[in-house]
Amino acid sequence: MRVTLRGLFFFLIFFYHLSVPSFSSIFSFNYYSFPFLLQIMTKKSLKQQGEMISDLGHIYTKRHFF
């Protein structure tokens, strides 16, 4: 299993949100990330995985920073 910078960024966000006590941020994180996480785990193409992770990153930045 290859580790990319996008993958590391995704898992940093994942563990950061697990440690945040705020219910609203945990709810929004779970609502947006778990369908993507399931699709990432079931896809076999590395290119498709990268696209899914980058889409999740765009959703994360739009929701939390803009």
PLY file of the C-alpha trace (Angstrom):
ply
format ascii 1.0
element vertex 66
property float x
property float y
property float z
element edge 65
property int vertex1
property int vertex2
end_header
0.00 0.00 0.00
1.52 3.25 -1.13
1.37 6.30 1.13
0.90 9.64 -0.61
0.89 13.17 0.76
-2.83 13.38 0.07
-3.37 10.19 2.04
-1.37 11.51 4.98
-3.32 14.78 4.88
-6.61 12.85 4.86
-5.67 10.72 7.86
-4.39 13.76 9.78
-7.81 15.36 9.29
-9.44 12.07 10.31
-7.55 11.75 13.61
-7.82 15.48 14.33
-11.61 15.30 14.13
-11.72 12.21 16.31
-10.01 14.20 19.05
-12.20 17.32 18.78
-14.87 17.34 21.51
-17.30 19.59 19.60
-20.41 17.65 18.57
-21.15 19.83 15.55
-17.73 19.34 13.98
-17.83 15.60 14.65
-21.30 15.37 13.09
-20.35 17.33 9.96
-17.13 15.32 9.64
-18.96 11.99 9.92
-21.69 13.07 7.52
-19.26 14.07 4.78
-16.36 11.67 5.22
-17.74 8.18 5.80
-19.39 7.71 2.37
-16.12 8.88 0.79
-14.12 6.67 3.14
-16.16 3.62 2.15
-15.70 4.41 -1.55
-11.95 4.94 -1.09
-11.61 1.58 0.67
-13.59 -0.27 -2.02
-11.91 1.31 -5.07
-8.95 -0.55 -6.53
-7.42 2.13 -8.77
-4.88 4.43 -7.12
-5.90 7.21 -9.49
-9.52 6.92 -8.38
-8.45 6.89 -4.72
-6.49 10.10 -5.26
-9.50 11.73 -6.90
-11.80 10.72 -4.05
-9.36 12.01 -1.41
-8.89 15.30 -3.25
-12.69 15.71 -3.55
-12.98 15.16 0.20
-10.26 17.76 0.76
-12.18 20.29 -1.32
-15.37 19.65 0.65
-13.44 19.96 3.93
-11.82 23.28 3.02
-15.05 24.77 1.66
-17.02 23.77 4.74
-14.54 24.76 7.43
-12.51 27.66 6.03
-14.63 29.55 3.48
0 1
1 2
2 3
3 4
4 5
5 6
6 7
7 8
8 9
9 10
10 11
11 12
12 13
13 14
14 15
15 16
16 17
17 18
18 19
19 20
20 21
21 22
22 23
23 24
24 25
25 26
26 27
27 28
28 29
29 30
30 31
31 32
32 33
33 34
34 35
35 36
36 37
37 38
38 39
39 40
40 41
41 42
42 43
43 44
44 45
45 46
46 47
47 48
48 49
49 50
50 51
51 52
52 53
53 54
54 55
55 56
56 57
57 58
58 59
59 60
60 61
61 62
62 63
63 64
64 65
